[in-house]
Amino acid sequence: MSASLSSSSVSPSAAAPGATPTQADLLDFVRRTAADAELIASLPLDPEGRTWVRLEGPAGSEAWLIGWPPGSGTGWHDHAESVGAFLTATGELKEYSLATRLPTDGWKTLELSEGVDRERRLPTGKGRAFGRDHVHEVLNESAEHHAVSVHAYYPPLPRIRRYSRTGQVLRLEQVERPEDWQ
């Protein structure tokens, strides 16, 4: 899978300087940013892999504009200690998540209880905020159309934990640090 990265800051922040952005602030930011048609259209789209551009988020948060080719996804992961929000600017994404808080450290494999799975359709203009240690997978299930989304996290991502899943068994596979994706 290919990906492009630009270090340019392309979107202004709206939170007061020095204020810690809340989940609501991040959701407001991604909503306003997704409404910027010129910005959304400026993202180069790759038919083979996701593309992304880093944005300037509110009050020191980390933000990204992400392009999703048909059939692409993130795999199961979390954003560690960061809260976040994301919104679909064009197309439709689907989020699968767990409605339970997992232990953050000290395990490699967990058996999930029945009933913890959630799924949410996120068509154009729809998004959501989430708390710390939120485990999810985001997909563009379309066979024909790209999707574009805006994401914001605070504090800036200290790590991303990636998981594999077979049935009700979740296994920690990898821990990525910022230097792995920036």
C-alpha positions as a Markdown table, in Angstrom:
| # | Residue | x | y | z |
|---|---|---|---|---|
| 1 | Met | 0.0 | 0.0 | 0.0 |
| 2 | Ser | 1.4 | 3.4 | -0.9 |
| 3 | Ala | 1.0 | 6.6 | 1.0 |
| 4 | Ser | 1.9 | 10.2 | 0.6 |
| 5 | Leu | 2.8 | 12.6 | 3.3 |
| 6 | Ser | 3.1 | 16.3 | 3.3 |
| 7 | Ser | 4.4 | 18.2 | 6.4 |
| 8 | Ser | 2.6 | 21.4 | 5.4 |
| 9 | Ser | 0.0 | 22.8 | 7.8 |
| 10 | Val | -3.0 | 23.5 | 5.7 |
| 11 | Ser | -5.9 | 24.2 | 8.1 |
| 12 | Pro | -6.1 | 26.8 | 10.8 |
| 13 | Ser | -6.8 | 25.9 | 14.4 |
| 14 | Ala | -9.8 | 27.3 | 16.2 |
| 15 | Ala | -9.3 | 26.5 | 19.9 |
| 16 | Ala | -7.9 | 29.2 | 22.2 |
| 17 | Pro | -4.1 | 29.1 | 22.5 |
| 18 | Gly | -3.0 | 27.1 | 25.5 |
| 19 | Ala | -6.4 | 25.4 | 26.0 |
| 20 | Thr | -6.6 | 21.6 | 25.9 |
| 21 | Pro | -9.0 | 20.7 | 23.2 |
| 22 | Thr | -11.9 | 18.4 | 24.2 |
| 23 | Gln | -13.5 | 15.7 | 22.1 |
| 24 | Ala | -16.2 | 18.3 | 21.2 |
| 25 | Asp | -13.6 | 20.8 | 20.1 |
| 26 | Leu | -11.9 | 18.1 | 17.9 |
| 27 | Leu | -15.3 | 17.1 | 16.4 |
| 28 | Asp | -16.1 | 20.7 | 15.6 |
| 29 | Phe | -12.6 | 21.1 | 14.0 |
| 30 | Val | -13.0 | 18.1 | 11.7 |
| 31 | Arg | -16.6 | 19.2 | 10.8 |
| 32 | Arg | -15.4 | 22.7 | 9.8 |
| 33 | Thr | -12.4 | 21.3 | 8.0 |
| 34 | Ala | -14.4 | 18.8 | 6.1 |
| 35 | Ala | -16.6 | 21.6 | 4.9 |
| 36 | Asp | -13.7 | 23.2 | 3.1 |
| 37 | Ala | -14.3 | 21.9 | -0.4 |
| 38 | Glu | -11.1 | 23.4 | -1.8 |
| 39 | Leu | -9.0 | 21.7 | 0.9 |
| 40 | Ile | -10.7 | 18.3 | 0.4 |
| 41 | Ala | -10.3 | 18.5 | -3.4 |
| 42 | Ser | -6.6 | 19.3 | -3.0 |
| 43 | Leu | -5.8 | 15.8 | -1.5 |
| 44 | Pro | -4.0 | 13.7 | -4.1 |
| 45 | Leu | -5.8 | 10.3 | -4.3 |
| 46 | Asp | -4.0 | 7.1 | -5.1 |
| 47 | Pro | -6.0 | 4.1 | -6.6 |
| 48 | Glu | -3.7 | 1.7 | -4.7 |
| 49 | Gly | -3.3 | 3.0 | -1.2 |
| 50 | Arg | -4.4 | 5.6 | 1.4 |
| 51 | Thr | -2.9 | 9.1 | 1.1 |
| 52 | Trp | -2.7 | 11.7 | 3.8 |
| 53 | Val | -1.7 | 15.2 | 4.5 |
| 54 | Arg | -0.9 | 16.5 | 8.0 |
| 55 | Leu | -3.0 | 19.5 | 9.1 |
| 56 | Glu | -2.7 | 22.1 | 11.8 |
| 57 | Gly | -5.2 | 21.0 | 14.5 |
| 58 | Pro | -6.6 | 23.2 | 17.3 |
| 59 | Ala | -4.5 | 24.0 | 20.3 |
| 60 | Gly | -1.6 | 21.7 | 19.5 |
| 61 | Ser | -3.6 | 18.7 | 18.4 |
| 62 | Glu | -2.5 | 16.4 | 15.6 |
| 63 | Ala | -4.8 | 16.4 | 12.5 |
| 64 | Trp | -4.8 | 14.6 | 9.2 |
| 65 | Leu | -6.7 | 14.7 | 5.9 |
| 66 | Ile | -6.9 | 11.1 | 4.6 |
| 67 | Gly | -7.9 | 9.6 | 1.2 |
| 68 | Trp | -9.3 | 6.1 | 1.1 |
| 69 | Pro | -9.3 | 4.2 | -2.2 |
| 70 | Pro | -12.0 | 1.6 | -2.7 |
| 71 | Gly | -11.7 | -1.4 | -0.4 |
| 72 | Ser | -9.0 | 0.1 | 1.9 |
| 73 | Gly | -9.0 | 0.2 | 5.7 |
| 74 | Thr | -6.9 | 0.6 | 8.8 |
| 75 | Gly | -7.0 | -2.7 | 10.4 |
| 76 | Trp | -7.8 | -2.9 | 14.2 |
| 77 | His | -5.9 | -0.3 | 16.2 |
| 78 | Asp | -6.1 | 2.3 | 19.0 |
| 79 | His | -4.7 | 5.8 | 19.5 |
| 80 | Ala | -3.3 | 5.1 | 23.0 |
| 81 | Glu | -3.8 | 8.0 | 25.4 |
| 82 | Ser | -5.2 | 10.4 | 22.8 |
| 83 | Val | -8.8 | 11.4 | 22.4 |
| 84 | Gly | -10.0 | 12.0 | 18.9 |
| 85 | Ala | -12.6 | 12.7 | 16.3 |
| 86 | Phe | -13.0 | 12.0 | 12.6 |
| 87 | Leu | -15.6 | 12.8 | 10.0 |
| 88 | Thr | -16.2 | 11.7 | 6.4 |
| 89 | Ala | -15.8 | 14.6 | 4.0 |
| 90 | Thr | -16.7 | 12.6 | 0.8 |
| 91 | Gly | -17.8 | 9.1 | 0.2 |
| 92 | Glu | -18.7 | 6.7 | 3.1 |
| 93 | Leu | -16.6 | 5.0 | 5.7 |
| 94 | Lys | -17.6 | 2.2 | 8.1 |
| 95 | Glu | -16.3 | 1.9 | 11.6 |
| 96 | Tyr | -16.2 | -1.3 | 13.6 |
| 97 | Ser | -15.3 | -0.7 | 17.3 |
| 98 | Leu | -15.4 | -2.3 | 20.7 |
| 99 | Ala | -17.8 | -1.1 | 23.4 |
| 100 | Thr | -15.4 | -2.0 | 26.2 |
| 101 | Arg | -12.2 | -0.6 | 27.6 |
| 102 | Leu | -9.2 | -2.9 | 27.2 |
| 103 | Pro | -6.3 | -3.1 | 29.5 |
| 104 | Thr | -3.7 | -0.8 | 28.0 |
| 105 | Asp | -0.5 | -2.8 | 28.8 |
| 106 | Gly | 0.6 | -6.2 | 30.0 |
| 107 | Trp | -1.2 | -8.5 | 27.5 |
| 108 | Lys | -0.7 | -10.0 | 24.1 |
| 109 | Thr | -4.0 | -11.8 | 23.5 |
| 110 | Leu | -7.5 | -11.2 | 24.8 |
| 111 | Glu | -10.7 | -13.1 | 24.4 |
| 112 | Leu | -13.5 | -10.6 | 23.9 |
| 113 | Ser | -16.9 | -11.2 | 25.4 |
| 114 | Glu | -20.0 | -11.5 | 23.2 |
| 115 | Gly | -21.8 | -8.3 | 22.6 |
| 116 | Val | -18.9 | -5.8 | 22.6 |
| 117 | Asp | -18.9 | -5.2 | 18.9 |
| 118 | Arg | -20.3 | -2.0 | 17.4 |
| 119 | Glu | -20.6 | -0.9 | 13.8 |
| 120 | Arg | -21.3 | 2.6 | 12.5 |
| 121 | Arg | -21.9 | 3.9 | 8.9 |
| 122 | Leu | -20.3 | 7.3 | 8.4 |
| 123 | Pro | -21.6 | 8.8 | 5.1 |
| 124 | Thr | -20.5 | 12.3 | 3.9 |
| 125 | Gly | -20.9 | 14.8 | 6.7 |
| 126 | Lys | -21.1 | 12.2 | 9.5 |
| 127 | Gly | -18.4 | 11.7 | 12.1 |
| 128 | Arg | -17.7 | 10.9 | 15.7 |
| 129 | Ala | -15.5 | 11.7 | 18.7 |
| 130 | Phe | -13.9 | 9.0 | 20.9 |
| 131 | Gly | -12.1 | 8.7 | 24.2 |
| 132 | Arg | -8.7 | 7.3 | 25.2 |
| 133 | Asp | -7.8 | 3.7 | 24.2 |
| 134 | His | -10.7 | 3.5 | 21.7 |
| 135 | Val | -10.1 | 0.3 | 19.7 |
| 136 | His | -11.6 | 0.4 | 16.2 |
| 137 | Glu | -11.2 | -0.4 | 12.5 |
| 138 | Val | -12.2 | 2.0 | 9.8 |
| 139 | Leu | -12.9 | 0.9 | 6.2 |
| 140 | Asn | -14.0 | 2.2 | 2.8 |
| 141 | Glu | -16.2 | -0.7 | 1.8 |
| 142 | Ser | -17.1 | 0.8 | -1.6 |
| 143 | Ala | -15.8 | -1.1 | -4.6 |
| 144 | Glu | -15.8 | 1.9 | -6.8 |
| 145 | His | -15.5 | 5.2 | -5.0 |
| 146 | His | -12.8 | 7.0 | -2.9 |
| 147 | Ala | -13.6 | 8.4 | 0.5 |
| 148 | Val | -11.9 | 11.4 | 2.2 |
| 149 | Ser | -11.9 | 12.0 | 5.9 |
| 150 | Val | -10.6 | 14.5 | 8.5 |
| 151 | His | -9.1 | 13.2 | 11.8 |
| 152 | Ala | -7.8 | 15.1 | 14.9 |
| 153 | Tyr | -6.2 | 13.7 | 18.1 |
| 154 | Tyr | -5.1 | 15.3 | 21.4 |
| 155 | Pro | -2.5 | 14.9 | 22.7 |
| 156 | Pro | -0.6 | 14.3 | 19.4 |
| 157 | Leu | -0.4 | 10.5 | 19.0 |
| 158 | Pro | 2.2 | 9.1 | 21.3 |
| 159 | Arg | 1.7 | 5.6 | 19.8 |
| 160 | Ile | -0.7 | 3.5 | 17.8 |
| 161 | Arg | -1.2 | -0.1 | 18.9 |
| 162 | Arg | -2.2 | -2.4 | 16.0 |
| 163 | Tyr | -4.1 | -5.6 | 16.5 |
| 164 | Ser | -5.2 | -8.7 | 14.6 |
| 165 | Arg | -8.6 | -10.3 | 15.2 |
| 166 | Thr | -9.9 | -13.8 | 14.7 |
| 167 | Gly | -13.4 | -14.2 | 15.9 |
| 168 | Gln | -13.5 | -13.0 | 19.5 |
| 169 | Val | -9.7 | -13.2 | 19.9 |
| 170 | Leu | -7.8 | -9.9 | 19.7 |
| 171 | Arg | -4.0 | -10.0 | 19.6 |
| 172 | Leu | -1.6 | -7.1 | 19.9 |
| 173 | Glu | 0.7 | -7.3 | 16.9 |
| 174 | Gln | 2.7 | -4.1 | 16.8 |
| 175 | Val | 3.2 | -0.7 | 18.6 |
| 176 | Glu | 4.1 | 2.2 | 16.3 |
| 177 | Arg | 5.6 | 5.5 | 17.4 |
| 178 | Pro | 5.3 | 8.9 | 15.6 |
| 179 | Glu | 8.6 | 8.3 | 13.8 |
| 180 | Asp | 7.0 | 5.3 | 12.1 |
| 181 | Trp | 4.4 | 7.4 | 10.3 |
| 182 | Gln | 5.7 | 11.0 | 10.1 |
